[in-house]
Amino acid sequence: MARPTSRARTPSQNFLADRATAEHVARLAAPDRGHPPLLLEVGAGRGALTEPLARRSRELHAYEIDARLVPGLRARFASAPHVRAVAGDFLAARPPHRPFSVAGNVPFSRTADVVDRCLSAPGCTDATLLTQLEYARERTGDYGRWTLLTARTWPSRTWRLAGRVGRYRFRPAPRVDAGLLRIRRRSVPLLTGAALRNWTDPVELGFSGVGGSLHASLRRAHPRRRVDAAFRAARLDPALLVGGVAPDRWLRLYEGLAP
């Protein structure tokens, strides 16, 4: 996992050094050999994860930002014509127009940017990412709290913590453990059309913190009687803080707030 620093022009590296972990990530990213048709790898490094991904994919583009590592990658996979080692930053590349999946040992310092790219690219169907464990737990509600990003994208995406990876499975070992994060686009969105377009308004208002509670925040845009009824329908305590509202409860709230 490459981590750019302010002192160096080239990133430091925490390479995945555990074969079993690499195989597990590859199975999640490409559960059926040859599917997905196109797989993009973030931070290929020396190819520890690239190797099992290559065995399971039909077409693999392995991005590596450290130009010193690219010749080794290309030599390692010279006999695999479906693997293309790309010298460059995954975040600077134009996303493919066709459907694709993403997998990778993500730089902890760039995790949010990589996730945002996966969410914003129309063709990205799913992502399997090794991230900082805390990030993966926060996004998937594993702490019993939920974040704005997860709630905002819930009608179209699922978020799952698929495992914990100890820090000593990397060389050199980072300071914290990693988490295996799975983000998938729903085959059938929970909301469509105008309902989906309007979804973010109450969610973002709720997470604004205005008024000190979710109930108070929502009352700024909706009559109190309607907010009370929506909380009852969703079986939520009016004193509940916004982070404690699971995404499926947000759906019930949204339905109750609709005029």
Summary of the structure (lengths in Angstrom):
residues: 259
radius of gyration: 20.5
end to end distance: 47.8
largest distance: 67.4
contacts: 814
relative contact order: 0.11
helix: 39%
strand: 21%
